[in-house]
Amino acid sequence: MQTFGACSSSGQLQWYMTCGQPVCRVPPVDGAAGSAGGVARCDAGMGEKVGGTCKVVDAQCDPGSGCGEKLLCTTSDPTHGGVCPKSRAMYKTQIEYLDARERARLAADLQAIPLVRYRYKDAPERPHLGFIIEDVEPSPSVDSQRDQVDLYGYASIAVAAIQEQNQQIAALRREVQALKAELKRARSVKH
C-alpha cells in the first residue's frame, strides 16, 4: 500500500512521496540503490521517510519501492493527497488519437486473446485466469522485457474494444429502426 504525505501545507520542510510510474512494476531483482532515476536510497534512520523533517528544499531520495516514486523535501504534498495525474497531456509527448480503423484492429486483437487457467510453478496452491505473453506479443498489453502484463495497456485495449462495440451497437440500432420503419410502411400499404 502506498503511503503519501499529508495533504496540508505546513510551511515546514518535510519528506513527501512523489508520483511514480502510472503502473507499478516489480522492484528490480538486485534491489540496487538508486532505482528511482539514479537518486540515492533513502535512509529512514536519518529521518528520510514520509512525514520526516528535512533541511534542503527539493532534495530527493529513493524509498526503494521500485515504482519510480521519490521522497521530496518540500513544504507541501506534491501529489495533493496521493493524486498522481500521470494521464494528463502535460506529462506526455507524441500524443496521437486512434482512428476508427486502429480501434477496430485493437478490438479484434482483444477478441483473439486466448484466455487460460494456470498456476505459477513457485505458488501452485492458487489458480489464476489470464493469458500467456507468448500468445499475444508484440502487444500494448505486454511488457516483454519484464515478462509481465502491462495492465494499463491491457485496460486501454479493452476500452478500444468497448468503444468499437458501442459503435457497432449504435449502427445495428439504426438499422433495426430503419427496418421497423420499412416494415411499418409495407404493412400500411397492404391495408
C-alpha positions as CSV (number, residue, x, y, z in Angstrom):
1,M,0.0,0.0,0.0
2,Q,1.3,3.4,-1.0
3,T,1.7,6.0,1.8
4,F,1.7,9.6,0.8
5,G,2.4,12.7,2.9
6,A,-0.3,14.8,4.4
7,C,-2.3,17.0,2.1
8,S,-2.0,20.2,4.1
9,S,0.8,22.7,3.7
10,S,2.6,23.2,7.0
11,G,5.2,25.6,5.7
12,Q,7.9,23.4,7.2
13,L,10.2,21.3,5.1
14,Q,9.4,17.6,5.3
15,W,9.6,14.5,3.2
16,Y,6.7,13.8,0.8
17,M,6.2,10.9,-1.6
18,T,6.1,11.9,-5.3
19,C,4.2,10.2,-8.1
20,G,5.8,7.1,-9.6
21,Q,5.1,5.2,-12.7
22,P,1.4,5.0,-13.7
23,V,1.6,1.3,-13.4
24,C,3.8,0.0,-10.7
25,R,6.4,-2.6,-11.7
26,V,8.1,-5.2,-9.6
27,P,11.2,-3.8,-7.8
28,P,14.5,-4.7,-9.5
29,V,15.7,-8.1,-8.6
30,D,19.1,-6.9,-7.5
31,G,17.5,-4.3,-5.2
32,A,20.2,-1.8,-6.1
33,A,20.1,1.7,-4.7
34,G,19.0,4.4,-7.0
35,S,16.2,2.5,-8.8
36,A,14.3,5.8,-8.9
37,G,16.2,7.5,-11.7
38,G,19.7,7.4,-10.2
39,V,18.7,9.1,-6.9
40,A,20.4,7.8,-3.7
41,R,18.4,5.4,-1.5
42,C,16.6,7.0,1.4
43,D,17.9,6.4,4.9
44,A,15.0,6.0,7.3
45,G,17.4,6.1,10.3
46,M,18.3,9.7,9.2
47,G,14.6,10.7,9.0
48,E,14.3,10.2,5.3
49,K,10.7,8.9,5.4
50,V,7.3,10.3,4.6
51,G,6.5,13.0,7.2
52,G,10.1,13.2,8.4
53,T,11.7,16.6,8.6
54,C,14.3,17.7,6.1
55,K,16.6,20.7,5.6
56,V,17.3,21.0,1.8
57,V,14.4,22.2,-0.4
58,D,13.9,19.9,-3.4
59,A,16.3,17.2,-2.0
60,Q,15.2,13.8,-3.2
61,C,15.9,10.2,-2.2
62,D,14.7,6.8,-3.4
63,P,12.4,4.9,-0.9
64,G,13.2,1.7,-2.8
65,S,9.7,0.7,-3.9
66,G,10.8,0.1,-7.5
67,C,7.8,2.0,-8.8
68,G,9.6,5.3,-9.6
69,E,8.4,7.3,-6.6
70,K,10.9,9.5,-4.8
71,L,10.8,11.3,-1.5
72,L,10.9,15.0,-2.0
73,C,11.9,17.6,0.6
74,T,9.3,20.4,0.3
75,T,6.7,22.4,2.2
76,S,3.6,20.8,0.7
77,D,2.5,17.5,-0.7
78,P,3.3,17.5,-4.4
79,T,0.6,14.8,-5.0
80,H,-2.1,16.7,-3.3
81,G,-3.1,13.8,-1.1
82,G,-1.9,11.0,-3.4
83,V,-3.5,12.3,-6.6
84,C,-0.9,11.5,-9.3
85,P,-2.1,13.0,-12.6
86,K,0.1,10.8,-14.9
87,S,-2.6,10.6,-17.6
88,R,-2.7,14.4,-18.2
89,A,-1.5,15.6,-21.6
90,M,1.1,17.8,-19.9
91,Y,3.1,14.7,-18.9
92,K,3.0,13.1,-22.3
93,T,4.6,13.7,-25.7
94,Q,3.8,12.5,-29.3
95,I,0.0,12.2,-28.5
96,E,-1.9,10.5,-31.3
97,Y,-5.6,9.7,-31.1
98,L,-6.7,6.3,-32.5
99,D,-8.8,6.4,-35.6
100,A,-11.7,4.0,-36.2
101,R,-9.6,1.6,-38.1
102,E,-7.0,1.3,-35.3
103,R,-9.7,1.0,-32.7
104,A,-11.3,-1.9,-34.7
105,R,-7.9,-3.6,-35.0
106,L,-7.4,-3.4,-31.2
107,A,-10.9,-4.7,-30.6
108,A,-10.1,-7.7,-32.9
109,D,-6.8,-8.3,-31.1
110,L,-8.5,-8.3,-27.8
111,Q,-11.1,-10.8,-29.0
112,A,-8.3,-13.0,-30.3
113,I,-6.5,-13.3,-26.9
114,P,-6.8,-16.9,-25.8
115,L,-7.7,-17.0,-22.1
116,V,-6.2,-19.7,-19.9
117,R,-6.4,-21.0,-16.4
118,Y,-3.0,-21.7,-14.9
119,R,-0.9,-22.0,-11.7
120,Y,2.5,-20.5,-11.0
121,K,5.2,-23.1,-10.6
122,D,6.5,-21.4,-7.4
123,A,3.0,-20.9,-6.0
124,P,0.8,-23.7,-7.3
125,E,-1.8,-23.5,-4.5
126,R,-3.8,-20.7,-6.2
127,P,-5.3,-20.9,-9.7
128,H,-5.2,-17.9,-11.9
129,L,-7.0,-16.7,-15.0
130,G,-5.3,-14.7,-17.7
131,F,-3.2,-15.1,-20.8
132,I,0.2,-16.2,-21.9
133,I,2.5,-13.4,-23.1
134,E,3.9,-15.6,-26.0
135,D,0.3,-16.0,-27.3
136,V,-0.1,-12.2,-27.9
137,E,3.2,-10.4,-28.2
138,P,4.0,-8.0,-29.5
139,S,1.1,-6.1,-27.9
140,P,0.5,-3.0,-25.9
141,S,-0.9,-5.3,-23.3
142,V,2.6,-6.8,-22.7
143,D,5.8,-5.6,-21.1
144,S,8.0,-8.2,-22.7
145,Q,11.2,-7.0,-21.1
146,R,9.8,-7.8,-17.6
147,D,7.7,-10.8,-18.6
148,Q,4.6,-9.0,-17.3
149,V,1.2,-8.0,-18.5
150,D,1.0,-4.2,-18.9
151,L,-2.3,-3.6,-17.1
152,Y,-2.6,0.0,-18.3
153,G,-2.1,-1.1,-21.9
154,Y,-4.4,-4.1,-21.5
155,A,-7.2,-1.9,-20.0
156,S,-6.7,0.6,-22.8
157,I,-7.2,-2.1,-25.4
158,A,-10.3,-3.2,-23.6
159,V,-11.6,0.5,-23.7
160,A,-10.9,0.5,-27.5
161,A,-12.9,-2.8,-27.8
162,I,-15.8,-1.3,-25.8
163,Q,-15.8,1.8,-28.0
164,E,-15.8,-0.3,-31.1
165,Q,-18.6,-2.5,-29.8
166,N,-20.6,0.7,-28.9
167,Q,-20.2,2.0,-32.5
168,Q,-21.4,-1.4,-33.8
169,I,-24.4,-1.5,-31.4
170,A,-25.4,2.1,-32.5
171,A,-25.2,1.1,-36.2
172,L,-27.3,-2.0,-35.5
173,R,-29.9,0.1,-33.6
174,R,-30.1,2.5,-36.6
175,E,-30.5,-0.5,-38.9
176,V,-33.2,-2.1,-36.8
177,Q,-35.1,1.3,-36.6
178,A,-34.9,1.6,-40.4
179,L,-36.1,-1.9,-40.9
180,K,-39.0,-1.3,-38.4
181,A,-40.0,1.8,-40.3
182,E,-39.8,0.0,-43.6
183,L,-41.9,-2.9,-42.3
184,K,-44.5,-0.4,-40.9
185,R,-44.7,1.3,-44.3
186,A,-45.1,-2.0,-46.0
187,R,-47.9,-3.1,-43.7
188,S,-49.7,0.2,-44.1
189,V,-49.6,-0.2,-48.0
190,K,-51.1,-3.6,-47.7
191,H,-54.1,-2.4,-45.7
